[in-house]
Amino acid sequence: MRIYDQIERRIAIDKGWSGDRKFKLITNQGESYLLRISPEEKWERLLDSFSKMQWLAEQGIPMCRPVEIGRCEAAAIEGDERT
């Protein structure tokens, strides 16, 4: 089952410099994830960054673990709360 299908709460994050829309997602299992929604024109760069982050995580570098990357037709997600 995809992580997105297990979301119980969405909290919009109004911080950061990237301009991406960001959300803290909490699953029905109590796990927390960061969802970043970026413009389509960033796709190739994001794929490259994601791949490098996966490699660094495999080397044991302490960091946020990259879990999943993908595309969506429309970014129609709103936060239940705001930070």
mmCIF file of the N, C-alpha and C atoms, coordinates in Angstrom:
data_MODEL
# 
_entry.id   MODEL 
# 
loop_
_atom_site.group_PDB 
_atom_site.id 
_atom_site.type_symbol 
_atom_site.label_atom_id 
_atom_site.label_alt_id 
_atom_site.label_comp_id 
_atom_site.label_asym_id 
_atom_site.label_entity_id 
_atom_site.label_seq_id 
_atom_site.pdbx_PDB_ins_code 
_atom_site.Cartn_x 
_atom_site.Cartn_y 
_atom_site.Cartn_z 
_atom_site.occupancy 
_atom_site.B_iso_or_equiv 
_atom_site.pdbx_formal_charge 
_atom_site.auth_seq_id 
_atom_site.auth_comp_id 
_atom_site.auth_asym_id 
_atom_site.auth_atom_id 
_atom_site.pdbx_PDB_model_num 
ATOM 1   N N  . MET A 1 1  ? 0.836  -1.177 0.000   1.00 0.00 ? 1  MET A N  1 
ATOM 2   C CA . MET A 1 1  ? 0.000  0.000  0.000   1.00 0.00 ? 1  MET A CA 1 
ATOM 3   C C  . MET A 1 1  ? 0.881  1.240  0.000   1.00 0.00 ? 1  MET A C  1 
ATOM 4   N N  . ARG A 1 2  ? 0.511  2.218  -0.798  1.00 0.00 ? 2  ARG A N  1 
ATOM 5   C CA . ARG A 1 2  ? 1.284  3.458  -0.872  1.00 0.00 ? 2  ARG A CA 1 
ATOM 6   C C  . ARG A 1 2  ? 1.110  4.258  0.416   1.00 0.00 ? 2  ARG A C  1 
ATOM 7   N N  . ILE A 1 3  ? 2.141  5.006  0.762   1.00 0.00 ? 3  ILE A N  1 
ATOM 8   C CA . ILE A 1 3  ? 2.101  5.858  1.953   1.00 0.00 ? 3  ILE A CA 1 
ATOM 9   C C  . ILE A 1 3  ? 0.936  6.835  1.850   1.00 0.00 ? 3  ILE A C  1 
ATOM 10  N N  . TYR A 1 4  ? 0.762  7.408  0.667   1.00 0.00 ? 4  TYR A N  1 
ATOM 11  C CA . TYR A 1 4  ? -0.258 8.443  0.494   1.00 0.00 ? 4  TYR A CA 1 
ATOM 12  C C  . TYR A 1 4  ? -1.659 7.928  0.826   1.00 0.00 ? 4  TYR A C  1 
ATOM 13  N N  . ASP A 1 5  ? -1.893 6.634  0.615   1.00 0.00 ? 5  ASP A N  1 
ATOM 14  C CA . ASP A 1 5  ? -3.199 6.043  0.901   1.00 0.00 ? 5  ASP A CA 1 
ATOM 15  C C  . ASP A 1 5  ? -3.427 5.839  2.399   1.00 0.00 ? 5  ASP A C  1 
ATOM 16  N N  . GLN A 1 6  ? -2.389 6.009  3.208   1.00 0.00 ? 6  GLN A N  1 
ATOM 17  C CA . GLN A 1 6  ? -2.484 5.789  4.645   1.00 0.00 ? 6  GLN A CA 1 
ATOM 18  C C  . GLN A 1 6  ? -2.531 7.095  5.448   1.00 0.00 ? 6  GLN A C  1 
ATOM 19  N N  . ILE A 1 7  ? -2.623 8.234  4.769   1.00 0.00 ? 7  ILE A N  1 
ATOM 20  C CA . ILE A 1 7  ? -2.558 9.528  5.443   1.00 0.00 ? 7  ILE A CA 1 
ATOM 21  C C  . ILE A 1 7  ? -3.794 9.769  6.293   1.00 0.00 ? 7  ILE A C  1 
ATOM 22  N N  . GLU A 1 8  ? -3.546 10.130 7.534   1.00 0.00 ? 8  GLU A N  1 
ATOM 23  C CA . GLU A 1 8  ? -4.623 10.458 8.459   1.00 0.00 ? 8  GLU A CA 1 
ATOM 24  C C  . GLU A 1 8  ? -4.715 11.963 8.701   1.00 0.00 ? 8  GLU A C  1 
ATOM 25  N N  . ARG A 1 9  ? -3.543 12.623 8.748   1.00 0.00 ? 9  ARG A N  1 
ATOM 26  C CA . ARG A 1 9  ? -3.503 14.077 8.970   1.00 0.00 ? 9  ARG A CA 1 
ATOM 27  C C  . ARG A 1 9  ? -2.510 14.715 8.028   1.00 0.00 ? 9  ARG A C  1 
ATOM 28  N N  . ARG A 1 10 ? -2.834 15.950 7.573   1.00 0.00 ? 10 ARG A N  1 
ATOM 29  C CA . ARG A 1 10 ? -1.940 16.750 6.746   1.00 0.00 ? 10 ARG A CA 1 
ATOM 30  C C  . ARG A 1 10 ? -1.783 18.098 7.424   1.00 0.00 ? 10 ARG A C  1 
ATOM 31  N N  . ILE A 1 11 ? -0.538 18.501 7.594   1.00 0.00 ? 11 ILE A N  1 
ATOM 32  C CA . ILE A 1 11 ? -0.266 19.785 8.231   1.00 0.00 ? 11 ILE A CA 1 
ATOM 33  C C  . ILE A 1 11 ? 0.579  20.606 7.255   1.00 0.00 ? 11 ILE A C  1 
ATOM 34  N N  . ALA A 1 12 ? 0.032  21.710 6.774   1.00 0.00 ? 12 ALA A N  1 
ATOM 35  C CA . ALA A 1 12 ? 0.761  22.567 5.843   1.00 0.00 ? 12 ALA A CA 1 
ATOM 36  C C  . ALA A 1 12 ? 1.938  23.214 6.565   1.00 0.00 ? 12 ALA A C  1 
ATOM 37  N N  . ILE A 1 13 ? 3.078  23.277 5.890   1.00 0.00 ? 13 ILE A N  1 
ATOM 38  C CA . ILE A 1 13 ? 4.286  23.898 6.442   1.00 0.00 ? 13 ILE A CA 1 
ATOM 39  C C  . ILE A 1 13 ? 4.557  25.156 5.624   1.00 0.00 ? 13 ILE A C  1 
ATOM 40  N N  . ASP A 1 14 ? 4.508  26.293 6.282   1.00 0.00 ? 14 ASP A N  1 
ATOM 41  C CA . ASP A 1 14 ? 4.697  27.579 5.610   1.00 0.00 ? 14 ASP A CA 1 
ATOM 42  C C  . ASP A 1 14 ? 6.094  28.140 5.852   1.00 0.00 ? 14 ASP A C  1 
ATOM 43  N N  . LYS A 1 15 ? 7.107  27.276 5.849   1.00 0.00 ? 15 LYS A N  1 
ATOM 44  C CA . LYS A 1 15 ? 8.485  27.706 6.114   1.00 0.00 ? 15 LYS A CA 1 
ATOM 45  C C  . LYS A 1 15 ? 9.383  27.192 5.003   1.00 0.00 ? 15 LYS A C  1 
ATOM 46  N N  . GLY A 1 16 ? 10.569 27.740 4.914   1.00 0.00 ? 16 GLY A N  1 
ATOM 47  C CA . GLY A 1 16 ? 11.545 27.270 3.944   1.00 0.00 ? 16 GLY A CA 1 
ATOM 48  C C  . GLY A 1 16 ? 11.769 28.257 2.816   1.00 0.00 ? 16 GLY A C  1 
ATOM 49  N N  . TRP A 1 17 ? 12.809 27.986 2.040   1.00 0.00 ? 17 TRP A N  1 
ATOM 50  C CA . TRP A 1 17 ? 13.249 28.902 0.987   1.00 0.00 ? 17 TRP A CA 1 
ATOM 51  C C  . TRP A 1 17 ? 12.947 28.394 -0.417  1.00 0.00 ? 17 TRP A C  1 
ATOM 52  N N  . SER A 1 18 ? 12.570 27.145 -0.567  1.00 0.00 ? 18 SER A N  1 
ATOM 53  C CA . SER A 1 18 ? 12.482 26.551 -1.903  1.00 0.00 ? 18 SER A CA 1 
ATOM 54  C C  . SER A 1 18 ? 11.310 27.036 -2.740  1.00 0.00 ? 18 SER A C  1 
ATOM 55  N N  . GLY A 1 19 ? 10.243 27.477 -2.135  1.00 0.00 ? 19 GLY A N  1 
ATOM 56  C CA . GLY A 1 19 ? 9.047  27.819 -2.888  1.00 0.00 ? 19 GLY A CA 1 
ATOM 57  C C  . GLY A 1 19 ? 8.157  26.615 -3.143  1.00 0.00 ? 19 GLY A C  1 
ATOM 58  N N  . ASP A 1 20 ? 8.633  25.409 -2.814  1.00 0.00 ? 20 ASP A N  1 
ATOM 59  C CA . ASP A 1 20 ? 7.813  24.206 -2.941  1.00 0.00 ? 20 ASP A CA 1 
ATOM 60  C C  . ASP A 1 20 ? 6.722  24.242 -1.871  1.00 0.00 ? 20 ASP A C  1 
ATOM 61  N N  . ARG A 1 21 ? 5.590  23.617 -2.162  1.00 0.00 ? 21 ARG A N  1 
ATOM 62  C CA . ARG A 1 21 ? 4.566  23.436 -1.134  1.00 0.00 ? 21 ARG A CA 1 
ATOM 63  C C  . ARG A 1 21 ? 4.993  22.248 -0.289  1.00 0.00 ? 21 ARG A C  1 
ATOM 64  N N  . LYS A 1 22 ? 4.910  22.384 1.033   1.00 0.00 ? 22 LYS A N  1 
ATOM 65  C CA . LYS A 1 22 ? 5.374  21.330 1.931   1.00 0.00 ? 22 LYS A CA 1 
ATOM 66  C C  . LYS A 1 22 ? 4.285  20.987 2.939   1.00 0.00 ? 22 LYS A C  1 
ATOM 67  N N  . PHE A 1 23 ? 4.214  19.693 3.281   1.00 0.00 ? 23 PHE A N  1 
ATOM 68  C CA . PHE A 1 23 ? 3.239  19.210 4.236   1.00 0.00 ? 23 PHE A CA 1 
ATOM 69  C C  . PHE A 1 23 ? 3.867  18.141 5.115   1.00 0.00 ? 23 PHE A C  1 
ATOM 70  N N  . LYS A 1 24 ? 3.521  18.157 6.380   1.00 0.00 ? 24 LYS A N  1 
ATOM 71  C CA . LYS A 1 24 ? 3.851  17.046 7.264   1.00 0.00 ? 24 LYS A CA 1 
ATOM 72  C C  . LYS A 1 24 ? 2.664  16.098 7.175   1.00 0.00 ? 24 LYS A C  1 
ATOM 73  N N  . LEU A 1 25 ? 2.922  14.849 6.823   1.00 0.00 ? 25 LEU A N  1 
ATOM 74  C CA . LEU A 1 25 ? 1.875  13.845 6.708   1.00 0.00 ? 25 LEU A CA 1 
ATOM 75  C C  . LEU A 1 25 ? 2.011  12.876 7.866   1.00 0.00 ? 25 LEU A C  1 
ATOM 76  N N  . ILE A 1 26 ? 0.905  12.519 8.476   1.00 0.00 ? 26 ILE A N  1 
ATOM 77  C CA . ILE A 1 26 ? 0.915  11.544 9.564   1.00 0.00 ? 26 ILE A CA 1 
ATOM 78  C C  . ILE A 1 26 ? -0.007 10.410 9.149   1.00 0.00 ? 26 ILE A C  1 
ATOM 79  N N  . THR A 1 27 ? 0.533  9.180  9.162   1.00 0.00 ? 27 THR A N  1 
ATOM 80  C CA . THR A 1 27 ? -0.240 8.025  8.722   1.00 0.00 ? 27 THR A CA 1 
ATOM 81  C C  . THR A 1 27 ? -1.117 7.489  9.844   1.00 0.00 ? 27 THR A C  1 
ATOM 82  N N  . ASN A 1 28 ? -1.988 6.566  9.472   1.00 0.00 ? 28 ASN A N  1 
ATOM 83  C CA . ASN A 1 28 ? -2.832 5.921  10.464  1.00 0.00 ? 28 ASN A CA 1 
ATOM 84  C C  . ASN A 1 28 ? -2.017 5.010  11.387  1.00 0.00 ? 28 ASN A C  1 
ATOM 85  N N  . GLN A 1 29 ? -0.744 4.803  11.083  1.00 0.00 ? 29 GLN A N  1 
ATOM 86  C CA . GLN A 1 29 ? 0.175  4.044  11.937  1.00 0.00 ? 29 GLN A CA 1 
ATOM 87  C C  . GLN A 1 29 ? 0.986  4.963  12.856  1.00 0.00 ? 29 GLN A C  1 
ATOM 88  N N  . GLY A 1 30 ? 0.779  6.299  12.725  1.00 0.00 ? 30 GLY A N  1 
ATOM 89  C CA . GLY A 1 30 ? 1.498  7.264  13.543  1.00 0.00 ? 30 GLY A CA 1 
ATOM 90  C C  . GLY A 1 30 ? 2.851  7.673  12.999  1.00 0.00 ? 30 GLY A C  1 
ATOM 91  N N  . GLU A 1 31 ? 3.194  7.228  11.783  1.00 0.00 ? 31 GLU A N  1 
ATOM 92  C CA . GLU A 1 31 ? 4.468  7.611  11.173  1.00 0.00 ? 31 GLU A CA 1 
ATOM 93  C C  . GLU A 1 31 ? 4.338  8.999  10.544  1.00 0.00 ? 31 GLU A C  1 
ATOM 94  N N  . SER A 1 32 ? 5.427  9.770  10.559  1.00 0.00 ? 32 SER A N  1 
ATOM 95  C CA . SER A 1 32 ? 5.442  11.119 9.974   1.00 0.00 ? 32 SER A CA 1 
ATOM 96  C C  . SER A 1 32 ? 6.318  11.144 8.734   1.00 0.00 ? 32 SER A C  1 
ATOM 97  N N  . TYR A 1 33 ? 5.860  11.880 7.737   1.00 0.00 ? 33 TYR A N  1 
ATOM 98  C CA . TYR A 1 33 ? 6.596  12.050 6.490   1.00 0.00 ? 33 TYR A CA 1 
ATOM 99  C C  . TYR A 1 33 ? 6.507  13.504 6.060   1.00 0.00 ? 33 TYR A C  1 
ATOM 100 N N  . LEU A 1 34 ? 7.470  13.938 5.259   1.00 0.00 ? 34 LEU A N  1 
ATOM 101 C CA . LEU A 1 34 ? 7.443  15.257 4.651   1.00 0.00 ? 34 LEU A CA 1 
ATOM 102 C C  . LEU A 1 34 ? 7.078  15.080 3.187   1.00 0.00 ? 34 LEU A C  1 
ATOM 103 N N  . LEU A 1 35 ? 6.036  15.768 2.738   1.00 0.00 ? 35 LEU A N  1 
ATOM 104 C CA . LEU A 1 35 ? 5.637  15.775 1.335   1.00 0.00 ? 35 LEU A CA 1 
ATOM 105 C C  . LEU A 1 35 ? 6.008  17.127 0.755   1.00 0.00 ? 35 LEU A C  1 
ATOM 106 N N  . ARG A 1 36 ? 6.761  17.096 -0.346  1.00 0.00 ? 36 ARG A N  1 
ATOM 107 C CA . ARG A 1 36 ? 7.118  18.325 -1.060  1.00 0.00 ? 36 ARG A CA 1 
ATOM 108 C C  . ARG A 1 36 ? 6.468  18.271 -2.425  1.00 0.00 ? 36 ARG A C  1 
ATOM 109 N N  . ILE A 1 37 ? 5.792  19.341 -2.790  1.00 0.00 ? 37 ILE A N  1 
ATOM 110 C CA . ILE A 1 37 ? 5.178  19.439 -4.111  1.00 0.00 ? 37 ILE A CA 1 
ATOM 111 C C  . ILE A 1 37 ? 5.929  20.520 -4.868  1.00 0.00 ? 37 ILE A C  1 
ATOM 112 N N  . SER A 1 38 ? 6.581  20.101 -5.951  1.00 0.00 ? 38 SER A N  1 
ATOM 113 C CA . SER A 1 38 ? 7.442  20.997 -6.728  1.00 0.00 ? 38 SER A CA 1 
ATOM 114 C C  . SER A 1 38 ? 6.890  21.168 -8.132  1.00 0.00 ? 38 SER A C  1 
ATOM 115 N N  . PRO A 1 39 ? 7.245  22.266 -8.780  1.00 0.00 ? 39 PRO A N  1 
ATOM 116 C CA . PRO A 1 39 ? 6.815  22.472 -10.169 1.00 0.00 ? 39 PRO A CA 1 
ATOM 117 C C  . PRO A 1 39 ? 7.423  21.423 -11.107 1.00 0.00 ? 39 PRO A C  1 
ATOM 118 N N  . GLU A 1 40 ? 6.697  21.112 -12.165 1.00 0.00 ? 40 GLU A N  1 
ATOM 119 C CA . GLU A 1 40 ? 7.120  20.111 -13.148 1.00 0.00 ? 40 GLU A CA 1 
ATOM 120 C C  . GLU A 1 40 ? 8.512  20.397 -13.709 1.00 0.00 ? 40 GLU A C  1 
ATOM 121 N N  . GLU A 1 41 ? 8.856  21.672 -13.883 1.00 0.00 ? 41 GLU A N  1 
ATOM 122 C CA . GLU A 1 41 ? 10.155 21.997 -14.487 1.00 0.00 ? 41 GLU A CA 1 
ATOM 123 C C  . GLU A 1 41 ? 11.342 21.592 -13.606 1.00 0.00 ? 41 GLU A C  1 
ATOM 124 N N  . LYS A 1 42 ? 11.102 21.254 -12.352 1.00 0.00 ? 42 LYS A N  1 
ATOM 125 C CA . LYS A 1 42 ? 12.172 20.802 -11.460 1.00 0.00 ? 42 LYS A CA 1 
ATOM 126 C C  . LYS A 1 42 ? 12.351 19.283 -11.486 1.00 0.00 ? 42 LYS A C  1 
ATOM 127 N N  . TRP A 1 43 ? 11.534 18.544 -12.238 1.00 0.00 ? 43 TRP A N  1 
ATOM 128 C CA . TRP A 1 43 ? 11.497 17.083 -12.177 1.00 0.00 ? 43 TRP A CA 1 
ATOM 129 C C  . TRP A 1 43 ? 12.855 16.424 -12.365 1.00 0.00 ? 43 TRP A C  1 
ATOM 130 N N  . GLU A 1 44 ? 13.575 16.751 -13.415 1.00 0.00 ? 44 GLU A N  1 
ATOM 131 C CA . GLU A 1 44 ? 14.867 16.092 -13.675 1.00 0.00 ? 44 GLU A CA 1 
ATOM 132 C C  . GLU A 1 44 ? 15.853 16.340 -12.535 1.00 0.00 ? 44 GLU A C  1 
ATOM 133 N N  . ARG A 1 45 ? 15.908 17.571 -12.056 1.00 0.00 ? 45 ARG A N  1 
ATOM 134 C CA . ARG A 1 45 ? 16.814 17.896 -10.950 1.00 0.00 ? 45 ARG A CA 1 
ATOM 135 C C  . ARG A 1 45 ? 16.407 17.156 -9.677  1.00 0.00 ? 45 ARG A C  1 
ATOM 136 N N  . LEU A 1 46 ? 15.104 17.041 -9.430  1.00 0.00 ? 46 LEU A N  1 
ATOM 137 C CA . LEU A 1 46 ? 14.627 16.329 -8.243  1.00 0.00 ? 46 LEU A CA 1 
ATOM 138 C C  . LEU A 1 46 ? 14.955 14.841 -8.311  1.00 0.00 ? 46 LEU A C  1 
ATOM 139 N N  . LEU A 1 47 ? 14.824 14.242 -9.492  1.00 0.00 ? 47 LEU A N  1 
ATOM 140 C CA . LEU A 1 47 ? 15.195 12.830 -9.656  1.00 0.00 ? 47 LEU A CA 1 
ATOM 141 C C  . LEU A 1 47 ? 16.662 12.614 -9.311  1.00 0.00 ? 47 LEU A C  1 
ATOM 142 N N  . ASP A 1 48 ? 17.511 13.504 -9.805  1.00 0.00 ? 48 ASP A N  1 
ATOM 143 C CA . ASP A 1 48 ? 18.936 13.411 -9.530  1.00 0.00 ? 48 ASP A CA 1 
ATOM 144 C C  . ASP A 1 48 ? 19.215 13.571 -8.030  1.00 0.00 ? 48 ASP A C  1 
ATOM 145 N N  . SER A 1 49 ? 18.597 14.561 -7.417  1.00 0.00 ? 49 SER A N  1 
ATOM 146 C CA . SER A 1 49 ? 18.787 14.791 -5.978  1.00 0.00 ? 49 SER A CA 1 
ATOM 147 C C  . SER A 1 49 ? 18.283 13.614 -5.161  1.00 0.00 ? 49 SER A C  1 
ATOM 148 N N  . PHE A 1 50 ? 17.136 13.064 -5.531  1.00 0.00 ? 50 PHE A N  1 
ATOM 149 C CA . PHE A 1 50 ? 16.567 11.926 -4.814  1.00 0.00 ? 50 PHE A CA 1 
ATOM 150 C C  . PHE A 1 50 ? 17.503 10.726 -4.876  1.00 0.00 ? 50 PHE A C  1 
ATOM 151 N N  . SER A 1 51 ? 18.044 10.467 -6.050  1.00 0.00 ? 51 SER A N  1 
ATOM 152 C CA . SER A 1 51 ? 18.977 9.355  -6.226  1.00 0.00 ? 51 SER A CA 1 
ATOM 153 C C  . SER A 1 51 ? 20.220 9.535  -5.348  1.00 0.00 ? 51 SER A C  1 
ATOM 154 N N  . LYS A 1 52 ? 20.742 10.746 -5.310  1.00 0.00 ? 52 LYS A N  1 
ATOM 155 C CA . LYS A 1 52 ? 21.927 11.019 -4.485  1.00 0.00 ? 52 LYS A CA 1 
ATOM 156 C C  . LYS A 1 52 ? 21.601 10.887 -2.997  1.00 0.00 ? 52 LYS A C  1 
ATOM 157 N N  . MET A 1 53 ? 20.416 11.348 -2.594  1.00 0.00 ? 53 MET A N  1 
ATOM 158 C CA . MET A 1 53 ? 20.011 11.221 -1.199  1.00 0.00 ? 53 MET A CA 1 
ATOM 159 C C  . MET A 1 53 ? 19.857 9.752  -0.801  1.00 0.00 ? 53 MET A C  1 
ATOM 160 N N  . GLN A 1 54 ? 19.314 8.930  -1.703  1.00 0.00 ? 54 GLN A N  1 
ATOM 161 C CA . GLN A 1 54 ? 19.198 7.495  -1.423  1.00 0.00 ? 54 GLN A CA 1 
ATOM 162 C C  . GLN A 1 54 ? 20.576 6.884  -1.195  1.00 0.00 ? 54 GLN A C  1 
ATOM 163 N N  . TRP A 1 55 ? 21.524 7.219  -2.055  1.00 0.00 ? 55 TRP A N  1 
ATOM 164 C CA . TRP A 1 55 ? 22.875 6.687  -1.929  1.00 0.00 ? 55 TRP A CA 1 
ATOM 165 C C  . TRP A 1 55 ? 23.492 7.107  -0.589  1.00 0.00 ? 55 TRP A C  1 
ATOM 166 N N  . LEU A 1 56 ? 23.360 8.394  -0.231  1.00 0.00 ? 56 LEU A N  1 
ATOM 167 C CA . LEU A 1 56 ? 23.913 8.874  1.039   1.00 0.00 ? 56 LEU A CA 1 
ATOM 168 C C  . LEU A 1 56 ? 23.276 8.163  2.225   1.00 0.00 ? 56 LEU A C  1 
ATOM 169 N N  . ALA A 1 57 ? 21.971 7.947  2.176   1.00 0.00 ? 57 ALA A N  1 
ATOM 170 C CA . ALA A 1 57 ? 21.280 7.242  3.261   1.00 0.00 ? 57 ALA A CA 1 
ATOM 171 C C  . ALA A 1 57 ? 21.802 5.811  3.383   1.00 0.00 ? 57 ALA A C  1 
ATOM 172 N N  . GLU A 1 58 ? 22.061 5.165  2.254   1.00 0.00 ? 58 GLU A N  1 
ATOM 173 C CA . GLU A 1 58 ? 22.610 3.801  2.265   1.00 0.00 ? 58 GLU A CA 1 
ATOM 174 C C  . GLU A 1 58 ? 24.006 3.753  2.871   1.00 0.00 ? 58 GLU A C  1 
ATOM 175 N N  . GLN A 1 59 ? 24.739 4.871  2.813   1.00 0.00 ? 59 GLN A N  1 
ATOM 176 C CA . GLN A 1 59 ? 26.090 4.930  3.380   1.00 0.00 ? 59 GLN A CA 1 
ATOM 177 C C  . GLN A 1 59 ? 26.053 5.177  4.889   1.00 0.00 ? 59 GLN A C  1 
ATOM 178 N N  . GLY A 1 60 ? 24.861 5.361  5.437   1.00 0.00 ? 60 GLY A N  1 
ATOM 179 C CA . GLY A 1 60 ? 24.726 5.573  6.872   1.00 0.00 ? 60 GLY A CA 1 
ATOM 180 C C  . GLY A 1 60 ? 24.827 7.023  7.304   1.00 0.00 ? 60 GLY A C  1 
ATOM 181 N N  . ILE A 1 61 ? 24.761 7.941  6.350   1.00 0.00 ? 61 ILE A N  1 
ATOM 182 C CA . ILE A 1 61 ? 24.806 9.363  6.687   1.00 0.00 ? 61 ILE A CA 1 
ATOM 183 C C  . ILE A 1 61 ? 23.521 9.717  7.449   1.00 0.00 ? 61 ILE A C  1 
ATOM 184 N N  . PRO A 1 62 ? 23.649 10.329 8.628   1.00 0.00 ? 62 PRO A N  1 
ATOM 185 C CA . PRO A 1 62 ? 22.435 10.699 9.358   1.00 0.00 ? 62 PRO A CA 1 
ATOM 186 C C  . PRO A 1 62 ? 21.695 11.834 8.639   1.00 0.00 ? 62 PRO A C  1 
ATOM 187 N N  . MET A 1 63 ? 20.501 11.546 8.194   1.00 0.00 ? 63 MET A N  1 
ATOM 188 C CA . MET A 1 63 ? 19.714 12.502 7.418   1.00 0.00 ? 63 MET A CA 1 
ATOM 189 C C  . MET A 1 63 ? 18.277 12.019 7.345   1.00 0.00 ? 63 MET A C  1 
ATOM 190 N N  . CYS A 1 64 ? 17.406 12.853 6.826   1.00 0.00 ? 64 CYS A N  1 
ATOM 191 C CA . CYS A 1 64 ? 16.042 12.408 6.546   1.00 0.00 ? 64 CYS A CA 1 
ATOM 192 C C  . CYS A 1 64 ? 16.115 11.355 5.448   1.00 0.00 ? 64 CYS A C  1 
ATOM 193 N N  . ARG A 1 65 ? 15.443 10.249 5.645   1.00 0.00 ? 65 ARG A N  1 
ATOM 194 C CA . ARG A 1 65 ? 15.486 9.142  4.686   1.00 0.00 ? 65 ARG A CA 1 
ATOM 195 C C  . ARG A 1 65 ? 14.549 9.422  3.511   1.00 0.00 ? 65 ARG A C  1 
ATOM 196 N N  . PRO A 1 66 ? 15.090 9.422  2.279   1.00 0.00 ? 66 PRO A N  1 
ATOM 197 C CA . PRO A 1 66 ? 14.225 9.595  1.111   1.00 0.00 ? 66 PRO A CA 1 
ATOM 198 C C  . PRO A 1 66 ? 13.393 8.326  0.915   1.00 0.00 ? 66 PRO A C  1 
ATOM 199 N N  . VAL A 1 67 ? 12.096 8.461  0.830   1.00 0.00 ? 67 VAL A N  1 
ATOM 200 C CA . VAL A 1 67 ? 11.220 7.298  0.807   1.00 0.00 ? 67 VAL A CA 1 
ATOM 201 C C  . VAL A 1 67 ? 10.639 7.044  -0.575  1.00 0.00 ? 67 VAL A C  1 
ATOM 202 N N  . GLU A 1 68 ? 10.086 8.074  -1.195  1.00 0.00 ? 68 GLU A N  1 
ATOM 203 C CA . GLU A 1 68 ? 9.349  7.877  -2.434  1.00 0.00 ? 68 GLU A CA 1 
ATOM 204 C C  . GLU A 1 68 ? 9.356  9.173  -3.245  1.00 0.00 ? 68 GLU A C  1 
ATOM 205 N N  . ILE A 1 69 ? 9.406  9.030  -4.565  1.00 0.00 ? 69 ILE A N  1 
ATOM 206 C CA . ILE A 1 69 ? 9.296  10.192 -5.453  1.00 0.00 ? 69 ILE A CA 1 
ATOM 207 C C  . ILE A 1 69 ? 8.327  9.816  -6.562  1.00 0.00 ? 69 ILE A C  1 
ATOM 208 N N  . GLY A 1 70 ? 7.551  10.772 -7.007  1.00 0.00 ? 70 GLY A N  1 
ATOM 209 C CA . GLY A 1 70 ? 6.606  10.475 -8.076  1.00 0.00 ? 70 GLY A CA 1 
ATOM 210 C C  . GLY A 1 70 ? 5.964  11.739 -8.595  1.00 0.00 ? 70 GLY A C  1 
ATOM 211 N N  . ARG A 1 71 ? 5.118  11.548 -9.572  1.00 0.00 ? 71 ARG A N  1 
ATOM 212 C CA . ARG A 1 71 ? 4.391  12.654 -10.184 1.00 0.00 ? 71 ARG A CA 1 
ATOM 213 C C  . ARG A 1 71 ? 2.910  12.495 -9.882  1.00 0.00 ? 71 ARG A C  1 
ATOM 214 N N  . CYS A 1 72 ? 2.221  13.609 -9.860  1.00 0.00 ? 72 CYS A N  1 
ATOM 215 C CA . CYS A 1 72 ? 0.766  13.564 -9.718  1.00 0.00 ? 72 CYS A CA 1 
ATOM 216 C C  . CYS A 1 72 ? 0.155  14.493 -10.748 1.00 0.00 ? 72 CYS A C  1 
ATOM 217 N N  . GLU A 1 73 ? -1.060 14.190 -11.142 1.00 0.00 ? 73 GLU A N  1 
ATOM 218 C CA . GLU A 1 73 ? -1.749 14.991 -12.152 1.00 0.00 ? 73 GLU A CA 1 
ATOM 219 C C  . GLU A 1 73 ? -2.023 16.403 -11.657 1.00 0.00 ? 73 GLU A C  1 
ATOM 220 N N  . ALA A 1 74 ? -2.516 16.501 -10.438 1.00 0.00 ? 74 ALA A N  1 
ATOM 221 C CA . ALA A 1 74 ? -2.826 17.810 -9.879  1.00 0.00 ? 74 ALA A CA 1 
ATOM 222 C C  . ALA A 1 74 ? -2.491 17.792 -8.395  1.00 0.00 ? 74 ALA A C  1 
ATOM 223 N N  . ALA A 1 75 ? -1.890 18.859 -7.947  1.00 0.00 ? 75 ALA A N  1 
ATOM 224 C CA . ALA A 1 75 ? -1.499 18.945 -6.535  1.00 0.00 ? 75 ALA A CA 1 
ATOM 225 C C  . ALA A 1 75 ? -2.643 19.567 -5.740  1.00 0.00 ? 75 ALA A C  1 
ATOM 226 N N  . ALA A 1 76 ? -3.698 18.802 -5.550  1.00 0.00 ? 76 ALA A N  1 
ATOM 227 C CA . ALA A 1 76 ? -4.889 19.303 -4.858  1.00 0.00 ? 76 ALA A CA 1 
ATOM 228 C C  . ALA A 1 76 ? -4.896 18.793 -3.432  1.00 0.00 ? 76 ALA A C  1 
ATOM 229 N N  . ILE A 1 77 ? -3.878 19.129 -2.665  1.00 0.00 ? 77 ILE A N  1 
ATOM 230 C CA . ILE A 1 77 ? -3.823 18.736 -1.268  1.00 0.00 ? 77 ILE A CA 1 
ATOM 231 C C  . ILE A 1 77 ? -3.826 20.004 -0.424  1.00 0.00 ? 77 ILE A C  1 
ATOM 232 N N  . GLU A 1 78 ? -4.594 19.994 0.571   1.00 0.00 ? 78 GLU A N  1 
ATOM 233 C CA . GLU A 1 78 ? -4.651 21.116 1.501   1.00 0.00 ? 78 GLU A CA 1 
ATOM 234 C C  . GLU A 1 78 ? -4.357 20.578 2.879   1.00 0.00 ? 78 GLU A C  1 
ATOM 235 N N  . GLY A 1 79 ? -3.764 21.402 3.699   1.00 0.00 ? 79 GLY A N  1 
ATOM 236 C CA . GLY A 1 79 ? -3.437 20.978 5.058   1.00 0.00 ? 79 GLY A CA 1 
ATOM 237 C C  . GLY A 1 79 ? -4.626 21.100 5.986   1.00 0.00 ? 79 GLY A C  1 
ATOM 238 N N  . ASP A 1 80 ? -4.741 20.164 6.908   1.00 0.00 ? 80 ASP A N  1 
ATOM 239 C CA . ASP A 1 80 ? -5.762 20.232 7.936   1.00 0.00 ? 80 ASP A CA 1 
ATOM 240 C C  . ASP A 1 80 ? -5.389 21.304 8.972   1.00 0.00 ? 80 ASP A C  1 
ATOM 241 N N  . GLU A 1 81 ? -4.080 21.492 9.114   1.00 0.00 ? 81 GLU A N  1 
ATOM 242 C CA . GLU A 1 81 ? -3.552 22.445 10.083  1.00 0.00 ? 81 GLU A CA 1 
ATOM 243 C C  . GLU A 1 81 ? -2.414 23.197 9.427   1.00 0.00 ? 81 GLU A C  1 
ATOM 244 N N  . ARG A 1 82 ? -1.893 24.203 10.106  1.00 0.00 ? 82 ARG A N  1 
ATOM 245 C CA . ARG A 1 82 ? -0.741 24.961 9.604   1.00 0.00 ? 82 ARG A CA 1 
ATOM 246 C C  . ARG A 1 82 ? 0.298  25.070 10.709  1.00 0.00 ? 82 ARG A C  1 
ATOM 247 N N  . THR A 1 83 ? 1.572  25.141 10.288  1.00 0.00 ? 83 THR A N  1 
ATOM 248 C CA . THR A 1 83 ? 2.652  25.388 11.245  1.00 0.00 ? 83 THR A CA 1 
ATOM 249 C C  . THR A 1 83 ? 3.268  26.725 10.942  1.00 0.00 ? 83 THR A C  1 
# 
